[in-house]
Amino acid sequence: MISEYKKGRGSQLNPNNKFLPKTIVIDHIEGIDQGININHSRKVFVDSPNAIISENKSPDIPFRYSINPYQGCEHGCVYCYSRPTHNYWGFSAGMDWENKIIVKKNAAYLLEKTFLKNNWEPETIMLSGNTDPYQPLEQRLKITRALLKLFVKYHNPVGIITKNSLISRDIDLLKYLANRNLTRVFFSITTMDEKLRRKLEPRTSNATKLLKTIELLSSSGIEVGVMMGPIIPSINDHEIEHILKAASDHGAITANFTFARFNGDVSEIFEDWLMKNFPDRASKVWNKVKSLHGGKVNDSRFYKRMGGEGNYAQIIKSFFNASKKKYFTQKEMKPLRKDLFRKNGNLNLFH
């Protein structure tokens, strides 16, 4: 555990990686003759995978294929369920997740190879699922933009999930795709409370920027939805109606949510964060999260892990659905088209 609260970071811990036989720790700093300098600045690692598309087989997730141009995420969302995947790379799910970022610079090359295969059947691919495709490094590396150019070239449908206003940079490509019903965008908004956001997800775009970006995309003909994820009891559950109303007022046409669940090392990371930021209600929050998942803070069961169960879960679901009905009546996203795909990237004169 670190001695000082690090502003601008979600996790305040770097839990041991269970896959590593040895770990450097500082248990009693006063007993060390020579100090250990731990650098928490960003480090970038380049990966060269053989494939870029991941296939999802979970019935809880509404898409089959996804692409994550980055591994690790500077946004620093303390609750992120993807943090434990960093262990497979030899890193910690804690601060390492936020400052040791792996980039897949050959992502566009691999995607085009896939599109050129004779057996590729056009299917919606989601940009995200594990990490945000518009996290800070994207501003310089433009890997996500390179991928979008291929979705334009081949007319393959693409969905996007983000909580960063940087997506507005690519509005030219998104408008092209939207005009052919080949894309939709979901923005993740967890809180409208800026003080809370800076602690909970310190390097994301604030709600004001996200709402302006929703309005910009919507006014450009791009279908936009909002994801309130996750809903954390006694932290942001009181904001449901406020978030849905604001999103609808700015052009979003649908809304969904997930409940907080703390898998793997995220349990230790979030509990530490909770005790440091909300000691007065930490026990209450922790017990309410448990009530959502059968007495545990995590639930890996299909059909249960996202939506929770129990009395509190039912109350939140009912309130969310009532708010959604109130602000999103007669609004619905159209299915993305798959029939416009250009084999070999060639222009079809009939489209």
C-alpha positions as CSV (number, residue, x, y, z in Angstrom):
1,M,0.0,0.0,0.0
2,I,1.3,3.5,-0.8
3,S,1.6,6.1,1.9
4,E,0.2,9.2,0.1
5,Y,-2.9,9.6,-2.0
6,K,-2.0,10.1,-5.6
7,K,-4.2,12.6,-7.3
8,G,-5.0,11.8,-10.9
9,R,-4.9,8.1,-10.3
10,G,-7.9,5.8,-9.7
11,S,-6.1,2.9,-8.0
12,Q,-4.0,3.7,-5.0
13,L,-2.6,0.2,-4.9
14,N,-0.5,-2.1,-7.0
15,P,-1.7,-5.6,-5.9
16,N,0.7,-8.5,-6.4
17,N,0.4,-10.3,-9.7
18,K,-0.6,-13.8,-8.9
19,F,1.3,-15.1,-12.0
20,L,4.7,-13.7,-10.9
21,P,6.8,-15.7,-8.4
22,K,8.5,-12.6,-7.0
23,T,7.3,-9.1,-6.3
24,I,8.9,-5.9,-4.9
25,V,7.0,-4.6,-1.9
26,I,7.4,-1.8,0.7
27,D,5.8,-3.1,3.8
28,H,7.6,-1.0,6.4
29,I,9.2,2.0,4.7
30,E,10.8,3.1,8.0
31,G,12.8,-0.2,8.1
32,I,14.5,0.3,4.8
33,D,17.9,1.9,4.8
34,Q,17.9,2.8,1.2
35,G,14.7,4.1,-0.3
36,I,13.1,2.5,-3.3
37,N,12.0,4.8,-6.1
38,I,8.8,3.7,-7.8
39,N,8.1,5.6,-10.9
40,H,4.4,5.9,-11.7
41,S,4.7,7.9,-14.9
42,R,3.3,6.4,-18.1
43,K,5.3,3.7,-19.9
44,V,4.4,2.5,-23.4
45,F,5.0,-1.0,-24.7
46,V,4.4,-2.1,-28.3
47,D,2.8,-5.5,-29.0
48,S,2.6,-7.2,-32.4
49,P,-0.2,-9.7,-32.2
50,N,-1.1,-12.1,-34.9
51,A,-4.8,-11.2,-34.8
52,I,-6.7,-8.2,-33.7
53,I,-10.3,-9.3,-33.5
54,S,-11.5,-11.0,-30.3
55,E,-14.6,-13.2,-30.3
56,N,-17.0,-12.9,-27.4
57,K,-19.1,-15.9,-26.3
58,S,-20.8,-14.4,-23.3
59,P,-24.6,-14.1,-23.5
60,D,-24.4,-11.0,-21.4
61,I,-22.6,-8.9,-24.0
62,P,-24.6,-7.8,-27.1
63,F,-21.7,-8.1,-29.6
64,R,-19.7,-11.0,-31.0
65,Y,-16.5,-9.3,-32.1
66,S,-14.4,-6.6,-30.6
67,I,-11.1,-4.8,-31.1
68,N,-9.0,-3.2,-28.3
69,P,-6.2,-1.2,-29.8
70,Y,-4.7,-0.7,-26.4
71,Q,-4.1,-2.9,-23.3
72,G,-4.3,-1.0,-20.0
73,C,-6.1,2.3,-19.8
74,E,-4.9,5.7,-18.6
75,H,-8.5,6.7,-17.8
76,G,-7.9,5.1,-14.4
77,C,-11.5,4.1,-13.6
78,V,-11.1,2.5,-10.2
79,Y,-14.0,0.1,-10.7
80,C,-12.9,-1.3,-14.2
81,Y,-13.6,-5.0,-14.5
82,S,-10.8,-5.3,-17.1
83,R,-8.0,-4.5,-14.7
84,P,-7.2,-8.1,-13.9
85,T,-6.4,-8.8,-17.6
86,H,-3.2,-6.9,-17.1
87,N,-1.9,-9.7,-15.0
88,Y,-1.5,-11.9,-18.1
89,W,1.1,-9.3,-19.4
90,G,3.1,-9.5,-16.2
91,F,1.7,-6.3,-14.7
92,S,-0.5,-5.4,-11.8
93,A,-4.2,-4.7,-12.0
94,G,-3.6,-1.6,-9.9
95,M,-1.5,1.4,-10.9
96,D,0.3,-0.6,-13.6
97,W,-3.1,-0.8,-15.4
98,E,-3.1,3.0,-15.6
99,N,0.5,3.7,-16.5
100,K,1.9,0.7,-18.3
101,I,0.0,0.8,-21.6
102,I,0.5,-1.7,-24.4
103,V,-0.3,-0.5,-27.9
104,K,-1.1,-2.6,-30.9
105,K,0.4,-0.5,-33.7
106,N,-0.3,-3.1,-36.4
107,A,-4.0,-3.2,-35.6
108,A,-5.1,-1.7,-38.9
109,Y,-2.9,-4.0,-40.9
110,L,-4.4,-7.0,-39.1
111,L,-7.9,-5.8,-39.6
112,E,-7.4,-5.3,-43.3
113,K,-6.0,-8.8,-43.6
114,T,-9.2,-10.1,-41.9
115,F,-11.5,-8.1,-44.2
116,L,-9.6,-9.5,-47.3
117,K,-10.2,-13.1,-46.3
118,N,-12.6,-14.9,-48.5
119,N,-14.4,-16.4,-45.5
120,W,-15.0,-13.1,-43.7
121,E,-18.7,-12.5,-43.3
122,P,-19.6,-8.9,-42.4
123,E,-20.5,-8.6,-38.8
124,T,-20.6,-5.6,-36.4
125,I,-17.2,-5.1,-34.6
126,M,-17.1,-3.2,-31.4
127,L,-14.2,-0.8,-30.7
128,S,-13.8,-1.3,-27.0
129,G,-15.0,-4.0,-24.6
130,N,-11.8,-4.1,-22.6
131,T,-10.2,-0.7,-22.8
132,D,-11.2,2.7,-24.2
133,P,-10.2,3.2,-27.9
134,Y,-10.0,7.0,-27.3
135,Q,-7.8,7.0,-24.2
136,P,-5.1,9.8,-24.1
137,L,-2.5,8.0,-26.2
138,E,-4.9,7.8,-29.1
139,Q,-4.6,11.5,-29.7
140,R,-1.0,11.0,-30.8
141,L,-0.9,7.4,-32.1
142,K,-4.3,7.5,-34.1
143,I,-4.6,3.7,-34.1
144,T,-8.4,3.9,-33.7
145,R,-8.7,6.4,-36.5
146,A,-6.7,4.1,-38.8
147,L,-9.2,1.3,-37.9
148,L,-12.1,3.6,-38.7
149,K,-10.7,4.3,-42.1
150,L,-10.8,0.6,-42.9
151,F,-14.4,0.4,-41.7
152,V,-15.1,3.2,-44.2
153,K,-13.1,1.5,-47.0
154,Y,-14.8,-1.9,-46.6
155,H,-18.2,-0.7,-45.3
156,N,-18.2,-3.1,-42.4
157,P,-20.5,-2.1,-39.5
158,V,-18.7,-0.8,-36.3
159,G,-19.9,0.1,-32.8
160,I,-17.9,2.3,-30.4
161,I,-18.0,2.6,-26.6
162,T,-16.0,5.5,-25.1
163,K,-15.9,8.0,-22.3
164,N,-13.6,10.4,-24.0
165,S,-14.6,13.4,-26.1
166,L,-11.6,12.8,-28.4
167,I,-14.0,10.8,-30.5
168,S,-15.2,14.1,-32.0
169,R,-11.9,14.3,-33.9
170,D,-13.1,11.5,-36.1
171,I,-16.5,12.9,-36.9
172,D,-15.7,13.0,-40.6
173,L,-15.4,9.2,-40.7
174,L,-18.3,8.6,-38.3
175,K,-20.6,10.8,-40.5
176,Y,-19.7,8.8,-43.6
177,L,-20.5,5.5,-41.8
178,A,-23.7,6.8,-40.1
179,N,-25.0,8.0,-43.5
180,R,-25.0,4.4,-44.5
181,N,-26.2,3.1,-41.2
182,L,-22.9,1.4,-40.5
183,T,-22.1,2.8,-37.0
184,R,-23.4,3.8,-33.6
185,V,-21.7,5.2,-30.6
186,F,-22.3,4.7,-26.8
187,F,-20.9,7.1,-24.3
188,S,-20.3,5.8,-20.8
189,I,-21.3,8.4,-18.2
190,T,-20.9,7.3,-14.6
191,T,-21.5,10.6,-12.8
192,M,-22.3,14.3,-13.3
193,D,-20.5,15.2,-10.1
194,E,-17.1,16.5,-11.2
195,K,-15.6,16.2,-7.7
196,L,-16.6,12.5,-7.7
197,R,-15.4,11.9,-11.3
198,R,-11.9,13.2,-10.5
199,K,-11.6,10.5,-7.8
200,L,-13.6,7.7,-9.5
201,E,-12.3,7.9,-13.1
202,P,-9.7,10.7,-13.0
203,R,-8.6,10.9,-16.6
204,T,-11.9,10.5,-18.5
205,S,-13.6,13.5,-20.1
206,N,-16.0,15.2,-17.7
207,A,-19.8,14.9,-18.1
208,T,-20.1,18.4,-19.6
209,K,-17.6,17.6,-22.4
210,L,-19.3,14.2,-23.0
211,L,-22.7,15.8,-23.3
212,K,-21.5,18.4,-25.8
213,T,-19.9,15.5,-27.8
214,I,-23.2,13.6,-27.7
215,E,-24.9,16.7,-29.1
216,L,-22.3,17.2,-31.8
217,L,-22.5,13.6,-33.0
218,S,-26.3,13.5,-32.8
219,S,-26.6,16.7,-34.8
220,S,-24.4,15.2,-37.4
221,G,-26.7,12.2,-37.9
222,I,-24.8,9.7,-35.8
223,E,-26.9,7.5,-33.5
224,V,-25.8,7.9,-29.9
225,G,-26.7,6.0,-26.8
226,V,-25.6,6.4,-23.2
227,M,-24.4,3.7,-20.8
228,M,-24.6,4.4,-17.1
229,G,-21.9,2.0,-15.9
230,P,-21.5,1.1,-13.4
231,I,-24.2,2.0,-10.9
232,I,-22.5,1.9,-7.5
233,P,-24.9,1.9,-4.5
234,S,-24.8,5.1,-2.4
235,I,-22.2,6.6,-4.7
236,N,-23.9,7.4,-7.9
237,D,-27.3,5.6,-7.9
238,H,-29.1,8.9,-7.0
239,E,-27.9,10.4,-10.4
240,I,-29.8,8.0,-12.7
241,E,-32.6,10.3,-13.7
242,H,-30.3,13.3,-14.0
243,I,-27.9,11.5,-16.3
244,L,-30.7,10.0,-18.5
245,K,-32.4,13.4,-18.8
246,A,-29.2,15.2,-19.7
247,A,-28.2,12.6,-22.3
248,S,-31.7,12.7,-23.9
249,D,-31.7,16.5,-24.0
250,H,-28.4,16.4,-25.9
251,G,-29.5,13.9,-28.5
252,A,-29.0,10.4,-27.1
253,I,-31.7,8.0,-28.3
254,T,-31.3,5.1,-25.8
255,A,-29.8,4.2,-22.5
256,N,-28.6,1.1,-20.6
257,F,-26.8,0.4,-17.3
258,T,-24.7,-2.2,-15.5
259,F,-24.2,-2.7,-11.8
260,A,-20.8,-2.5,-10.1
261,R,-19.1,-5.8,-9.5
262,F,-15.5,-6.1,-8.3
263,N,-13.8,-9.1,-9.8
264,G,-10.3,-10.4,-8.9
265,D,-7.9,-7.7,-7.7
266,V,-10.6,-5.0,-8.4
267,S,-12.2,-6.0,-5.1
268,E,-9.0,-5.0,-3.1
269,I,-8.4,-1.9,-5.3
270,F,-12.0,-0.5,-4.9
271,E,-12.3,-1.3,-1.2
272,D,-9.1,0.6,-0.6
273,W,-10.3,3.5,-2.7
274,L,-13.6,3.5,-0.9
275,M,-12.0,3.6,2.6
276,K,-9.8,6.5,1.6
277,N,-12.5,8.6,-0.1
278,F,-15.7,7.7,1.7
279,P,-14.8,6.2,5.1
280,D,-18.2,7.4,6.5
281,R,-20.2,5.2,4.1
282,A,-17.7,2.5,3.0
283,S,-19.4,-0.3,5.0
284,K,-22.8,0.7,3.6
285,V,-21.6,0.7,0.0
286,W,-19.7,-2.6,0.4
287,N,-22.8,-4.3,1.9
288,K,-25.1,-3.0,-0.8
289,V,-22.8,-4.2,-3.6
290,K,-22.9,-7.6,-1.9
291,S,-26.6,-7.6,-1.8
292,L,-26.6,-7.3,-5.6
293,H,-24.5,-10.4,-6.1
294,G,-25.8,-13.0,-3.6
295,G,-23.6,-11.9,-0.7
296,K,-20.4,-11.3,-2.7
297,V,-18.9,-8.3,-4.4
298,N,-18.5,-10.2,-7.7
299,D,-20.7,-12.6,-9.6
300,S,-19.4,-14.4,-12.6
301,R,-22.7,-16.1,-13.5
302,F,-24.1,-15.4,-16.9
303,Y,-27.4,-13.5,-17.0
304,K,-26.8,-12.3,-13.3
305,R,-23.4,-10.6,-13.2
306,M,-24.4,-7.4,-15.1
307,G,-27.9,-6.9,-13.9
308,G,-27.7,-8.1,-10.3
309,E,-30.4,-9.7,-8.2
310,G,-32.3,-9.1,-5.0
311,N,-34.5,-6.3,-3.7
312,Y,-32.1,-3.4,-4.2
313,A,-31.4,-4.5,-7.7
314,Q,-35.1,-4.6,-8.5
315,I,-35.6,-1.1,-7.1
316,I,-32.8,0.3,-9.2
317,K,-34.0,-1.5,-12.4
318,S,-37.5,-0.3,-11.9
319,F,-36.4,3.3,-11.4
320,F,-34.0,3.2,-14.3
321,N,-36.7,1.7,-16.6
322,A,-39.1,4.4,-15.5
323,S,-36.6,7.1,-16.2
324,K,-35.8,5.6,-19.6
325,K,-39.4,5.5,-20.6
326,K,-39.8,9.1,-19.5
327,Y,-36.9,10.5,-21.5
328,F,-36.5,8.1,-24.4
329,T,-40.0,7.4,-25.5
330,Q,-40.3,6.6,-29.2
331,K,-36.5,6.5,-29.6
332,E,-34.9,3.4,-31.0
333,M,-31.6,2.5,-32.7
334,K,-31.8,0.9,-36.1
335,P,-30.0,-2.3,-36.8
336,L,-26.6,-1.7,-38.5
337,R,-26.4,-2.9,-42.1
338,K,-24.3,-5.8,-43.2
339,D,-25.2,-5.9,-46.9
340,L,-23.0,-3.0,-48.0
341,F,-19.7,-4.8,-47.3
342,R,-17.1,-4.3,-50.1
343,K,-15.3,-7.5,-50.9
344,N,-11.6,-6.7,-51.4
345,G,-12.4,-3.1,-50.7
346,N,-13.9,-2.5,-54.1
347,L,-16.6,0.0,-54.7
348,N,-19.9,-1.6,-55.6
349,L,-21.7,0.6,-58.2
350,F,-25.1,-0.5,-57.0
351,H,-24.6,0.9,-53.5
